[in-house]
Amino acid sequence: TCMVLSNFAADAFDALYAKKESQKIFKHIAQENLIVSGHIGLMKPHADIYEYLKAKLIAMDERFADPVFLKQECIFIDDQIENIIAARKCGITALWLSDGDYKKLRHELTVLDVL
C-alpha cells in the first residue's frame, strides 16, 4: 500500500489533486491514504502526525500495532532529515532522500528487500 504524508495546506493540496496531470501520480494511491496536514491539523516533524499515521495503519491491519511488524512493513521516505529523525523516534523505518539521490534511495530499498 502506498500512502502520502504531506505538509501541504488543504486548499493547495486540493488544487493539485484536482489537476488532470496529477492523476498520473494519485491513481496509485487510494484517497483514504492521502494524509495531508491541512486536512488533519498536524504537521511533520511533530510526533502527533506519525502517531496519526500509525493509528491509520493499525485500523487497516491490526498487525501494525506490533512495533516489529511496523518497522518491517512500513517505510517512510522524506527529503527533510528532521522528518526522518521524527519518524524513527516513533518506531517507523525511515529513509532520507538526500539531495534527490534516487540511486542511493533505490539501493537502500534494495537492501531492505523492497525492490
All heavy atoms as an XYZ file, in Angstrom:
920
protein
N       0.843     -1.173      0.000
C       0.000      0.000      0.000
C       0.884      1.230      0.000
O       1.823      1.318      0.768
C      -0.904      0.012      1.251
O      -1.701     -1.169      1.246
C      -1.787      1.229      1.282
N       0.560      2.149     -0.850
C       1.291      3.410     -0.913
C       0.438      4.496     -0.265
O      -0.773      4.566     -0.493
C       1.592      3.751     -2.365
S       2.685      5.160     -2.555
N       1.089      5.318      0.559
C       0.391      6.411      1.235
C       1.185      7.701      1.034
O       2.379      7.661      0.746
C       0.250      6.107      2.727
C      -0.536      4.840      3.013
S      -0.632      4.446      4.763
C      -2.002      5.488      5.249
N       0.514      8.807      1.237
C       1.160     10.117      1.198
C       0.991     10.757      2.572
O      -0.101     10.750      3.133
C       0.523     11.025      0.109
C       1.009     12.453      0.243
C       0.808     10.479     -1.272
N       2.080     11.289      3.103
C       2.070     12.052      4.347
C       2.682     13.404      4.002
O       3.887     13.523      3.827
C       2.887     11.321      5.418
C       2.911     11.915      6.810
C       1.506     11.936      7.402
C       3.839     11.110      7.704
N       1.834     14.409      3.854
C       2.273     15.676      3.281
C       1.965     16.862      4.181
O       0.935     16.904      4.844
C       1.564     15.877      1.935
O       1.827     17.150      1.429
N       2.854     17.850      4.156
C       2.643     19.097      4.895
C       1.941     20.163      4.054
O       2.021     21.336      4.363
C       3.980     19.646      5.410
C       4.389     19.034      6.730
O       3.645     18.287      7.344
N       5.593     19.326      7.163
N       1.242     19.770      3.012
C       0.509     20.725      2.173
C      -0.616     21.402      2.958
O      -1.253     20.790      3.808
C      -0.158     19.991      1.000
C       0.566     20.107     -0.304
C       1.563     19.212     -0.633
C       0.228     21.099     -1.216
C       2.214     19.289     -1.839
C       0.878     21.179     -2.439
C       1.877     20.276     -2.754
N      -0.894     22.653      2.606
C      -2.106     23.323      3.071
C      -3.281     22.681      2.339
O      -3.137     22.207      1.206
C      -2.030     24.817      2.749
N      -4.433     22.646      2.969
C      -5.600     21.958      2.402
C      -5.965     22.485      1.013
O      -6.129     21.697      0.075
C      -6.784     22.070      3.355
N      -6.078     23.801      0.868
C      -6.504     24.351     -0.417
C      -5.478     24.112     -1.518
O      -5.825     23.807     -2.661
C      -6.856     25.835     -0.303
C      -5.730     26.687      0.259
O      -4.758     26.134      0.820
O      -5.829     27.926      0.148
N      -4.198     24.197     -1.185
C      -3.146     23.962     -2.171
C      -3.135     22.497     -2.608
O      -3.005     22.192     -3.797
C      -1.792     24.352     -1.604
N      -3.298     21.596     -1.644
C      -3.324     20.176     -1.997
C      -4.554     19.855     -2.845
O      -4.453     19.146     -3.845
C      -3.301     19.278     -0.760
C      -3.276     17.826     -1.127
C      -2.087     17.206     -1.453
C      -4.451     17.088     -1.203
C      -2.060     15.873     -1.844
C      -4.439     15.760     -1.587
C      -3.241     15.143     -1.901
N      -5.698     20.380     -2.455
C      -6.928     20.107     -3.199
C      -6.825     20.596     -4.639
O      -7.287     19.926     -5.569
C      -8.133     20.738     -2.494
C      -8.410     20.089     -1.140
O      -7.893     18.981     -0.878
O      -9.144     20.704     -0.343
N      -6.193     21.743     -4.837
C      -6.000     22.275     -6.193
C      -5.062     21.370     -6.994
O      -5.319     21.077     -8.173
C      -5.449     23.701     -6.130
N      -3.988     20.914     -6.363
C      -3.051     19.996     -7.019
C      -3.746     18.685     -7.368
O      -3.627     18.175     -8.479
C      -1.843     19.730     -6.119
C      -0.856     18.686     -6.624
C      -0.140     19.195     -7.871
C       0.149     18.343     -5.540
N      -4.497     18.151     -6.424
C      -5.187     16.874     -6.618
C      -6.204     16.954     -7.755
O      -6.406     15.987     -8.498
C      -5.876     16.461     -5.312
C      -6.484     15.086     -5.344
C      -5.688     13.961     -5.134
C      -7.841     14.898     -5.579
C      -6.235     12.689     -5.162
C      -8.396     13.623     -5.616
C      -7.591     12.522     -5.399
O      -8.132     11.261     -5.434
N      -6.819     18.088     -7.935
C      -7.848     18.270     -8.963
C      -7.272     18.367    -10.377
O      -7.993     18.162    -11.356
C      -8.667     19.517     -8.652
N      -5.982     18.672    -10.494
C      -5.367     18.807    -11.814
C      -5.313     17.458    -12.526
O      -4.906     16.451    -11.940
C      -3.957     19.379    -11.708
C      -3.913     20.824    -11.324
C      -2.484     21.337    -11.343
C      -2.458     22.821    -11.052
N      -1.102     23.351    -11.137
N      -5.688     17.461    -13.786
C      -5.715     16.229    -14.570
C      -4.347     15.546    -14.601
O      -4.251     14.334    -14.444
C      -6.193     16.530    -15.991
C      -6.350     15.310    -16.849
C      -6.885     15.650    -18.221
C      -6.999     14.389    -19.058
N      -7.517     14.647    -20.384
N      -3.284     16.327    -14.770
C      -1.944     15.738    -14.856
C      -1.500     15.103    -13.537
O      -0.659     14.214    -13.517
C      -0.902     16.735    -15.371
C      -0.835     18.055    -14.661
C      -1.804     19.114    -15.163
O      -2.651     18.864    -16.029
O      -1.710     20.222    -14.637
N      -2.066     15.512    -12.425
C      -1.728     14.927    -11.126
C      -2.292     13.513    -10.976
O      -1.794     12.726    -10.181
C      -2.262     15.795     -9.993
O      -1.623     17.043     -9.992
N      -3.306     13.198    -11.743
C      -3.928     11.882    -11.623
C      -2.988     10.753    -12.027
O      -3.175      9.609    -11.620
C      -5.238     11.830    -12.408
C      -6.310     12.748    -11.834
C      -6.474     12.593    -10.324
O      -6.666     11.493     -9.827
N      -6.367     13.695     -9.599
N      -1.948     11.052    -12.781
C      -0.945     10.040    -13.125
C      -0.273      9.521    -11.858
O       0.091      8.352    -11.775
C       0.101     10.619    -14.082
C      -0.424     10.907    -15.460
C       0.650     11.525    -16.330
C       0.086     11.913    -17.679
N       1.082     12.547    -18.525
N      -0.095     10.390    -10.892
C       0.511     10.010     -9.618
C      -0.548      9.468     -8.667
O      -0.406      8.382     -8.109
C       1.222     11.217     -8.971
C       2.381     11.683     -9.847
C       1.707     10.875     -7.564
C       2.968     13.004     -9.435
N      -1.619     10.205     -8.505
C      -2.607      9.865     -7.483
C      -3.444      8.630     -7.807
O      -4.058      8.063     -6.912
C      -3.503     11.066     -7.187
C      -2.778     12.183     -6.497
C      -2.697     13.434     -7.066
C      -2.144     11.970     -5.277
C      -2.018     14.472     -6.430
C      -1.461     12.993     -4.637
C      -1.398     14.241     -5.214
N      -3.429      8.174     -9.058
C      -4.201      6.970     -9.387
C      -3.638      5.741     -8.667
O      -4.325      4.738     -8.529
C      -4.262      6.745    -10.896
C      -2.962      6.261    -11.515
C      -3.122      6.021    -13.001
C      -1.825      5.502    -13.609
N      -1.967      5.273    -15.039
N      -2.408      5.820     -8.193
C      -1.760      4.704     -7.497
C      -1.992      4.736     -5.986
O      -1.535      3.844     -5.278
C      -0.257      4.713     -7.779
C       0.070      4.597     -9.234
N      -0.103      3.431     -9.952
C       0.524      5.520    -10.116
C       0.246      3.636    -11.210
N       0.634      4.889    -11.338
N      -2.670      5.772     -5.508
C      -2.845      5.958     -4.064
C      -4.326      6.173     -3.769
O      -4.932      7.120     -4.276
C      -2.031      7.169     -3.565
C      -0.554      7.029     -3.968
C      -2.162      7.323     -2.049
C       0.234      8.299     -3.885
N      -4.885      5.300     -2.941
C      -6.291      5.447     -2.563
C      -6.484      6.769     -1.824
O      -5.625      7.175     -1.027
C      -6.721      4.279     -1.685
N      -7.589      7.423     -2.081
C      -7.836      8.744     -1.488
C      -7.768      8.696      0.042
O      -7.272      9.626      0.671
C      -9.183      9.294     -1.946
C      -9.345     10.760     -1.627
C     -10.511     11.390     -2.361
O     -11.317     10.713     -2.974
N     -10.589     12.693     -2.307
N      -8.231      7.603      0.645
C      -8.169      7.491      2.112
C      -6.739      7.321      2.625
O      -6.489      7.424      3.824
C      -9.066      6.348      2.615
C      -8.656      4.973      2.158
C      -9.311      4.528      0.843
O      -9.886      5.355      0.123
O      -9.215      3.332      0.557
N      -5.791      7.126      1.716
C      -4.385      7.000      2.103
C      -3.593      8.277      1.864
O      -2.369      8.266      1.894
C      -3.740      5.822      1.378
C      -4.297      4.500      1.843
O      -4.827      4.394      2.948
N      -4.192      3.486      1.015
N      -4.295      9.358      1.631
C      -3.665     10.674      1.489
C      -3.814     11.405      2.820
O      -4.912     11.815      3.190
C      -4.335     11.472      0.371
C      -4.262     10.864     -1.025
C      -5.157     11.649     -1.986
C      -2.836     10.830     -1.530
N      -2.718     11.553      3.542
C      -2.721     12.244      4.828
C      -2.087     13.613      4.591
O      -0.888     13.717      4.344
C      -1.956     11.449      5.897
C      -2.559     10.049      6.047
C      -1.958     12.207      7.223
C      -1.734      9.117      6.920
N      -2.913     14.641      4.661
C      -2.481     15.998      4.327
C      -2.624     16.878      5.562
O      -3.701     16.969      6.153
C      -3.324     16.552      3.152
C      -2.906     17.967      2.800
C      -3.214     15.622      1.941
N      -1.536     17.518      5.947
C      -1.518     18.364      7.143
C      -2.692     19.326      7.211
O      -3.331     19.469      8.252
C      -0.214     19.163      7.211
O       0.856     18.310      7.494
N      -2.954     19.990      6.106
C      -4.042     20.971      6.078
C      -5.414     20.370      6.328
O      -6.325     21.059      6.757
N      -5.557     19.085      6.081
C      -6.836     18.411      6.311
C      -6.977     17.904      7.746
O      -8.096     17.788      8.244
C      -7.013     17.234      5.351
C      -7.199     17.646      3.933
N      -6.905     16.814      2.881
C      -7.645     18.797      3.367
C      -7.167     17.426      1.744
N      -7.600     18.639      2.016
N      -5.860     17.581      8.386
C      -5.936     16.969      9.724
C      -5.392     17.847     10.843
O      -5.523     17.513     12.016
C      -5.246     15.586      9.763
C      -3.747     15.708      9.477
C      -5.922     14.620      8.789
C      -2.954     14.445      9.738
N      -4.763     18.958     10.501
C      -4.263     19.878     11.521
C      -3.010     19.410     12.242
O      -2.744     19.853     13.360
N      -2.235     18.543     11.598
C      -0.969     18.057     12.167
C       0.116     18.224     11.112
O      -0.168     18.150      9.920
C      -1.079     16.578     12.549
C      -2.185     16.200     13.524
C      -2.313     14.676     13.610
C      -1.917     16.789     14.900
N       1.360     18.446     11.569
C       2.461     18.654     10.625
C       3.683     17.848     11.012
O       3.958     17.634     12.184
C       2.866     20.131     10.575
C       1.902     21.012      9.836
S       2.520     22.703      9.665
C       3.875     22.471      8.532
N       4.411     17.427      9.968
C       5.742     16.857     10.192
C       6.651     18.011     10.605
O       6.452     19.112     10.121
C       6.290     16.222      8.902
C       5.461     15.097      8.348
C       6.033     14.554      7.043
C       5.810     15.516      5.891
N       6.285     15.045      4.599
N       7.567     17.870     11.461
C       8.055     16.650     12.083
C       7.450     16.347     13.456
O       8.000     15.528     14.189
C       9.552     16.919     12.215
C       9.629     18.383     12.508
C       8.495     18.995     11.697
N       6.333     16.949     13.813
C       5.734     16.691     15.123
C       5.296     15.236     15.241
O       4.723     14.674     14.303
C       4.568     17.647     15.386
C       4.991     19.082     15.382
N       5.668     19.657     16.434
C       4.880     20.044     14.435
C       5.943     20.920     16.141
N       5.469     21.174     14.923
N       5.549     14.649     16.382
C       5.265     13.227     16.620
C       3.796     12.881     16.395
O       3.478     11.771     15.956
C       5.691     12.833     18.029
N       2.897     13.825     16.641
C       1.465     13.541     16.507
C       1.077     13.054     15.111
O       0.197     12.206     14.974
C       0.632     14.780     16.847
C       0.656     15.117     18.328
O       1.138     14.285     19.121
O       0.182     16.209     18.682
N       1.726     13.561     14.078
C       1.350     13.144     12.729
C       1.792     11.704     12.463
O       1.107     10.949     11.774
C       1.863     14.108     11.640
C       1.074     13.872     10.331
C       3.349     14.000     11.449
C       1.205     14.976      9.315
N       2.910     11.303     13.052
C       3.367      9.921     12.889
C       2.488      8.971     13.701
O       2.226      7.843     13.277
C       4.847      9.784     13.261
C       5.706     10.695     12.420
C       6.176     11.904     12.924
C       6.009     10.387     11.101
C       6.940     12.766     12.147
C       6.777     11.238     10.314
C       7.226     12.423     10.849
O       7.975     13.267     10.062
N       2.021      9.427     14.846
C       1.081      8.625     15.639
C      -0.248      8.500     14.886
O      -0.881      7.451     14.920
C       0.883      9.233     17.029
C       2.138      9.201     17.902
C       2.712      7.806     18.116
O       1.933      6.833     18.218
O       3.950      7.685     18.197
N      -0.654      9.554     14.205
C      -1.854      9.518     13.372
C      -1.679      8.466     12.269
O      -2.571      7.656     12.004
C      -2.111     10.902     12.771
C      -3.341     10.997     11.915
C      -4.549     11.420     12.461
C      -3.309     10.683     10.556
C      -5.698     11.527     11.672
C      -4.446     10.777      9.767
C      -5.632     11.199     10.331
O      -6.757     11.291      9.552
N      -0.521      8.489     11.624
C      -0.212      7.511     10.587
C      -0.269      6.094     11.149
O      -0.873      5.204     10.548
C       1.169      7.789      9.977
C       1.731      6.710      9.046
C       0.865      6.558      7.804
C       3.173      7.040      8.673
N       0.358      5.889     12.303
C       0.349      4.555     12.908
C      -1.070      4.108     13.223
O      -1.430      2.944     12.974
C       1.233      4.535     14.157
C       2.715      4.566     13.814
C       3.676      4.823     14.939
C       3.431      4.264     16.258
N       4.510      4.523     17.230
N      -1.899      4.988     13.744
C      -3.293      4.639     14.046
C      -4.038      4.257     12.772
O      -4.835      3.309     12.762
C      -3.988      5.802     14.754
N      -3.771      4.968     11.696
C      -4.402      4.660     10.410
C      -3.948      3.284      9.913
O      -4.759      2.496      9.411
C      -4.048      5.747      9.401
C      -4.934      5.800      8.198
C      -4.792      7.175      7.549
C      -5.665      7.377      6.381
N      -7.081      7.311      6.603
N      -2.675      2.996     10.067
C      -2.150      1.688      9.664
C      -2.772      0.570     10.498
O      -3.153     -0.476      9.957
C      -0.621      1.662      9.794
C       0.150      2.504      8.784
C       1.610      2.619      9.194
C       0.022      1.920      7.377
N      -2.880      0.790     11.797
C      -3.474     -0.217     12.688
C      -4.936     -0.457     12.317
O      -5.408     -1.599     12.342
C      -3.308      0.189     14.165
C      -1.820      0.133     14.556
C      -4.146     -0.696     15.091
C      -1.491      0.821     15.875
N      -5.647      0.600     11.948
C      -7.042      0.448     11.522
C      -7.132     -0.394     10.244
O      -8.096     -1.131     10.053
C      -7.684      1.814     11.316
N      -6.110     -0.305      9.390
C      -6.071     -1.085      8.160
C      -5.703     -2.542      8.433
O      -6.204     -3.446      7.780
C      -5.052     -0.488      7.180
C      -5.444      0.853      6.619
S      -4.104      1.699      5.724
C      -3.540      0.481      4.584
N      -4.794     -2.737      9.397
C      -4.286     -4.076      9.715
C      -3.745     -4.031     11.138
O      -2.742     -3.361     11.406
C      -3.184     -4.456      8.730
C      -2.661     -5.864      8.897
O      -2.741     -6.421     10.015
O      -2.150     -6.421      7.910
N      -4.387     -4.729     12.040
C      -4.012     -4.655     13.456
C      -2.589     -5.134     13.739
O      -2.027     -4.816     14.783
C      -5.008     -5.429     14.318
C      -5.052     -6.908     14.046
C      -6.161     -7.617     14.799
O      -7.206     -7.007     15.060
O      -5.947     -8.792     15.115
N      -1.971     -5.836     12.784
C      -0.581     -6.263     12.988
C       0.370     -5.070     13.117
O       1.449     -5.190     13.692
C      -0.131     -7.191     11.861
C      -0.871     -8.529     11.858
C      -0.451     -9.395     10.704
N      -0.850     -8.769      9.449
C      -0.469     -9.218      8.248
N       0.302    -10.284      8.141
N      -0.877     -8.608      7.150
N      -0.036     -3.897     12.593
C       0.812     -2.705     12.711
C       0.947     -2.231     14.155
O       1.807     -1.402     14.449
C       0.304     -1.570     11.810
C       0.685     -1.739     10.374
C      -0.265     -2.080      9.425
C       2.000     -1.572      9.959
C       0.079     -2.247      8.090
C       2.361     -1.736      8.630
C       1.391     -2.083      7.693
N       0.128     -2.745     15.058
C       0.269     -2.404     16.475
C       1.538     -3.023     17.065
O       2.058     -2.543     18.069
C      -0.960     -2.877     17.251
N       2.048     -4.049     16.430
C       3.298     -4.695     16.852
C       4.465     -3.862     16.317
O       4.614     -3.711     15.100
C       3.351     -6.113     16.290
C       4.660     -6.839     16.569
O       5.578     -6.256     17.183
O       4.763     -8.010     16.157
N       5.296     -3.312     17.205
C       6.405     -2.458     16.749
C       7.344     -3.135     15.753
O       7.878     -2.479     14.862
C       7.150     -2.099     18.041
C       6.171     -2.332     19.134
C       5.243     -3.408     18.664
N       7.540     -4.435     15.885
C       8.419     -5.157     14.955
C       7.781     -5.204     13.569
O       8.437     -4.942     12.560
C       8.738     -6.580     15.478
C       9.516     -7.383     14.448
C       9.511     -6.499     16.790
N       6.493     -5.515     13.526
C       5.781     -5.554     12.251
C       5.786     -4.166     11.604
O       6.055     -4.039     10.407
C       4.340     -6.048     12.458
C       3.585     -6.240     11.184
C       3.713     -7.413     10.444
C       2.734     -5.253     10.699
C       3.015     -7.593      9.247
C       2.035     -5.424      9.516
C       2.175     -6.600      8.785
N       5.522     -3.141     12.398
C       5.526     -1.768     11.889
C       6.871     -1.451     11.254
O       6.945     -0.951     10.128
C       5.223     -0.773     13.009
C       5.314      0.706     12.634
C       4.195      1.107     11.681
C       5.300      1.577     13.877
N       7.942     -1.747     11.964
C       9.292     -1.435     11.478
C       9.626     -2.205     10.196
O      10.298     -1.698      9.312
C      10.313     -1.744     12.573
C      11.624     -1.037     12.393
C      12.313     -0.921     13.727
C      13.483     -0.011     13.728
N      13.245      1.343     13.358
N       9.113     -3.434     10.084
C       9.404     -4.253      8.906
C       8.519     -3.921      7.707
O       8.939     -4.071      6.569
C       9.225     -5.742      9.238
C      10.264     -6.270     10.189
C       9.971     -7.698     10.627
O       8.857     -8.192     10.521
N      10.996     -8.366     11.122
N       7.303     -3.473      7.954
C       6.323     -3.352      6.881
C       5.974     -1.920      6.478
O       5.220     -1.721      5.530
C       5.036     -4.085      7.272
C       5.235     -5.568      7.486
C       5.712     -6.296      6.226
O       5.239     -5.954      5.123
O       6.553     -7.203      6.351
N       6.488     -0.933      7.193
C       6.209      0.465      6.866
C       7.523      1.189      6.634
O       8.396      1.182      7.509
C       5.422      1.129      8.003
S       5.084      2.878      7.714
N       7.659      1.794      5.476
C       8.862      2.567      5.155
C       8.427      3.982      4.795
O       7.636      4.190      3.867
C       9.648      1.946      3.989
C      10.079      0.521      4.338
C      10.856      2.816      3.645
C      10.654     -0.245      3.172
N       8.944      4.913      5.533
C       8.670      6.337      5.316
C       9.853      6.933      4.575
O      11.006      6.736      4.970
C       8.473      7.012      6.678
C       8.351      8.502      6.628
C       7.196      9.103      6.159
C       9.388      9.316      7.073
C       7.074     10.489      6.118
C       9.283     10.696      7.038
C       8.121     11.284      6.560
N       9.593      7.667      3.495
C      10.645      8.312      2.706
C      10.364      9.804      2.689
O       9.237     10.230      2.423
C      10.670      7.758      1.266
C      10.927      6.248      1.284
C      11.723      8.486      0.427
C      10.701      5.573     -0.064
N      11.396     10.603      2.970
C      11.223     12.051      3.002
C      12.532     12.710      2.623
O      13.610     12.109      2.743
C      10.795     12.488      4.410
C      10.090     13.832      4.421
O      10.785     14.873      4.343
O       8.855     13.852      4.532
N      12.450     13.954      2.182
C      13.657     14.695      1.809
C      14.141     15.635      2.908
O      15.148     16.313      2.739
C      13.441     15.459      0.508
C      12.364     16.533      0.618
O      11.566     16.498      1.583
O      12.317     17.403     -0.264
N      13.438     15.654      4.035
C      13.828     16.519      5.149
C      14.328     15.653      6.307
O      13.584     14.831      6.840
C      12.641     17.373      5.605
C      12.063     18.259      4.528
C      13.061     19.305      4.055
O      13.712     19.974      4.861
N      13.186     19.456      2.744
N      15.562     15.848      6.706
C      16.167     14.999      7.726
C      15.421     15.073      9.060
O      15.302     14.075      9.769
C      17.683     15.307      7.905
C      18.365     14.243      8.776
C      17.897     16.696      8.480
C      18.377     12.856      8.198
N      14.864     16.247      9.387
C      14.138     16.349     10.663
C      12.888     15.465     10.660
O      12.486     14.941     11.699
C      13.786     17.804     11.009
C      12.939     18.515      9.998
C      13.707     19.237      8.898
O      14.928     19.036      8.742
O      13.072     20.018      8.175
N      12.292     15.261      9.488
C      11.137     14.372      9.394
C      11.553     12.908      9.528
O      10.824     12.099     10.106
C      10.396     14.595      8.071
C       9.833     15.989      7.952
O       9.626     16.679      8.946
N       9.598     16.422      6.733
N      12.719     12.584      9.014
C      13.261     11.223      9.132
C      13.542     10.911     10.597
O      13.163      9.851     11.113
C      14.556     11.081      8.291
C      14.253     11.283      6.807
C      15.248      9.752      8.554
C      13.247     10.337      6.209
N      14.188     11.823     11.279
C      14.514     11.637     12.700
C      13.242     11.452     13.514
O      13.150     10.543     14.348
C      15.358     12.823     13.219
C      16.736     12.816     12.540
C      15.483     12.783     14.737
C      17.521     14.113     12.723
N      12.236     12.277     13.257
C      10.977     12.190     13.998
C      10.267     10.865     13.740
O       9.739     10.244     14.673
C      10.072     13.366     13.630
N      10.239     10.425     12.499
C       9.590      9.149     12.165
C      10.296      8.001     12.870
O       9.644      7.109     13.436
C       9.577      8.931     10.653
N      11.608      8.007     12.850
C      12.383      6.941     13.513
C      12.114      6.929     15.014
O      12.019      5.859     15.614
C      13.865      7.114     13.222
C      14.229      6.768     11.794
C      15.685      7.024     11.501
N      16.010      6.683     10.116
C      17.128      7.053      9.507
N      18.042      7.773     10.147
N      17.337      6.714      8.247
N      11.988      8.111     15.626
C      11.681      8.172     17.056
C      10.322      7.548     17.362
O      10.089      7.089     18.474
C      11.709      9.627     17.548
C      13.094     10.183     17.712
C      13.058     11.619     18.220
C      14.458     12.175     18.359
N      14.447     13.590     18.779
N       9.446      7.528     16.384
C       8.103      6.929     16.544
C       8.096      5.449     16.139
O       7.029      4.844     16.070
C       7.077      7.708     15.743
S       6.733      9.328     16.444
N       9.264      4.894     15.842
C       9.354      3.472     15.535
C       9.110      3.109     14.082
O       8.880      1.943     13.758
N       9.191      4.086     13.205
C       8.950      3.855     11.783
C      10.285      3.824     11.043
O      11.135      4.697     11.249
C       8.052      4.966     11.205
C       6.692      4.961     11.907
C       7.902      4.829      9.696
C       5.821      6.162     11.594
N      10.478      2.831     10.194
C      11.659      2.794      9.343
C      11.578      3.986      8.402
O      10.551      4.203      7.748
C      11.704      1.479      8.529
O      11.788      0.385      9.449
C      12.891      1.444      7.587
N      12.644      4.769      8.345
C      12.618      5.993      7.548
C      13.897      6.118      6.726
O      14.992      5.898      7.240
C      12.449      7.209      8.461
N      13.722      6.453      5.464
C      14.843      6.645      4.547
C      14.869      8.091      4.086
O      13.833      8.649      3.710
C      14.702      5.726      3.335
C      14.613      4.224      3.620
C      14.415      3.457      2.317
C      15.824      3.734      4.372
N      16.056      8.668      4.108
C      16.237     10.061      3.733
C      16.588     10.161      2.255
O      17.602      9.611      1.807
C      17.330     10.673      4.588
C      17.585     12.132      4.359
C      16.706     13.076      3.931
C      18.815     12.820      4.576
N      17.308     14.309      3.872
C      18.605     14.179      4.264
C      20.071     12.421      5.011
C      19.608     15.130      4.368
C      21.068     13.371      5.119
C      20.831     14.711      4.804
N      15.763     10.858      1.491
C      16.056     11.160      0.098
C      16.884     12.440      0.098
O      16.362     13.544     -0.021
C      14.768     11.326     -0.711
C      14.939     11.719     -2.167
C      15.784     10.697     -2.923
C      13.589     11.909     -2.825
N      18.174     12.270      0.262
C      19.095     13.390      0.395
C      19.489     13.932     -0.977
O      19.966     13.185     -1.839
C      20.346     12.922      1.148
O      21.326     13.923      1.177
N      19.274     15.219     -1.184
C      19.684     15.910     -2.412
C      19.179     15.231     -3.680
O      19.878     15.214     -4.696
C      21.216     16.049     -2.459
C      21.762     16.886     -1.316
O      21.122     17.897     -0.987
O      22.820     16.524     -0.762
N      18.000     14.637     -3.615
C      17.429     13.992     -4.793
C      18.203     12.782     -5.271
O      18.132     12.414     -6.445
N      18.955     12.146     -4.376
C      19.783     11.000     -4.743
C      18.929      9.728     -4.806
O      18.913      8.909     -3.883
C      20.928     10.839     -3.740
C      21.972      9.823     -4.182
O      21.691      9.058     -5.127
O      23.055      9.788     -3.563
N      18.218      9.571     -5.924
C      17.332      8.424     -6.100
C      18.110      7.117     -6.230
O      17.601      6.054     -5.876
C      16.421      8.639     -7.305
C      15.401      9.714     -7.053
C      15.612     11.022     -7.475
C      14.233      9.436     -6.353
C      14.682     12.016     -7.223
C      13.292     10.424     -6.087
C      13.526     11.704     -6.534
O      12.605     12.682     -6.274
N      19.332      7.189     -6.730
C      20.165      5.983     -6.852
C      20.442      5.408     -5.462
O      20.330      4.199     -5.236
C      21.469      6.309     -7.583
C      22.326      5.108     -7.861
C      23.552      5.479     -8.686
C      24.386      4.240     -8.964
N      25.557      4.558     -9.773
N      20.784      6.276     -4.519
C      21.035      5.838     -3.143
C      19.749      5.292     -2.519
O      19.764      4.257     -1.844
C      21.573      6.999     -2.302
C      21.856      6.627     -0.868
C      22.349      7.818     -0.059
C      22.500      7.411      1.391
N      22.423      8.548      2.282
N      18.644      5.981     -2.743
C      17.360      5.526     -2.207
C      17.012      4.149     -2.773
O      16.598      3.252     -2.035
C      16.258      6.529     -2.538
C      14.852      6.144     -2.083
C      14.771      6.015     -0.561
C      13.842      7.162     -2.594
N      17.194      3.976     -4.060
C      16.924      2.678     -4.695
C      17.795      1.592     -4.054
O      17.319      0.488     -3.781
C      17.172      2.767     -6.190
C      16.822      1.519     -6.943
C      16.980      1.758     -8.469
N      16.284      0.770     -9.219
C      14.978      0.689     -9.401
N      14.187      1.582     -8.871
N      14.441     -0.267    -10.112
N      19.058      1.908     -3.811
C      19.959      0.952     -3.164
C      19.444      0.588     -1.770
O      19.412     -0.591     -1.396
C      21.381      1.520     -3.083
C      22.304      0.680     -2.270
N      22.807     -0.530     -2.721
C      22.781      0.835     -1.014
C      23.564     -1.067     -1.774
N      23.567     -0.259     -0.730
N      19.036      1.592     -0.990
C      18.532      1.333      0.361
C      17.263      0.482      0.329
O      17.084     -0.410      1.165
C      18.279      2.655      1.095
C      19.564      3.389      1.435
C      19.337      4.774      2.005
O      18.206      5.307      1.913
O      20.295      5.343      2.551
N      16.394      0.722     -0.639
C      15.185     -0.091     -0.779
C      15.519     -1.514     -1.200
O      14.870     -2.475     -0.776
C      14.218      0.559     -1.776
C      13.561      1.850     -1.290
C      12.857      2.557     -2.452
C      12.601      1.575     -0.157
N      16.574     -1.668     -2.005
C      17.033     -2.996     -2.394
C      17.594     -3.736     -1.184
O      17.287     -4.919     -0.975
C      18.096     -2.896     -3.513
O      17.509     -2.207     -4.631
C      18.576     -4.256     -3.955
N      18.367     -3.053     -0.364
C      18.922     -3.658      0.854
C      17.803     -4.125      1.776
O      17.897     -5.182      2.408
C      19.873     -2.668      1.575
C      20.239     -3.151      2.973
C      21.124     -2.437      0.745
N      16.727     -3.346      1.849
C      15.577     -3.710      2.680
C      14.698     -4.775      2.018
O      13.688     -5.179      2.570
C      14.729     -2.466      2.992
C      15.370     -1.451      3.924
C      14.508     -0.198      4.007
C      15.593     -2.051      5.301
N      15.100     -5.217      0.830
C      14.391     -6.250      0.056
C      12.994     -5.801     -0.366
O      12.054     -6.595     -0.437
C      14.330     -7.564      0.845
C      14.097     -8.766     -0.043
O      14.470     -8.701     -1.240
O      13.540     -9.769      0.439
N      12.871     -4.507     -0.654
C      11.610     -3.961     -1.148
C      11.600     -4.007     -2.675
O      10.580     -4.262     -3.304
C      11.399     -2.516     -0.647
C      10.161     -1.892     -1.263
C      11.312     -2.499      0.863
N      12.750     -3.750     -3.272
C      12.882     -3.789     -4.749
C      13.659     -5.025     -5.160
O      14.474     -5.537     -4.474
C      13.617     -2.543     -5.254
C      12.949     -1.212     -4.973
C      13.819     -0.078     -5.484
C      11.590     -1.146     -5.634
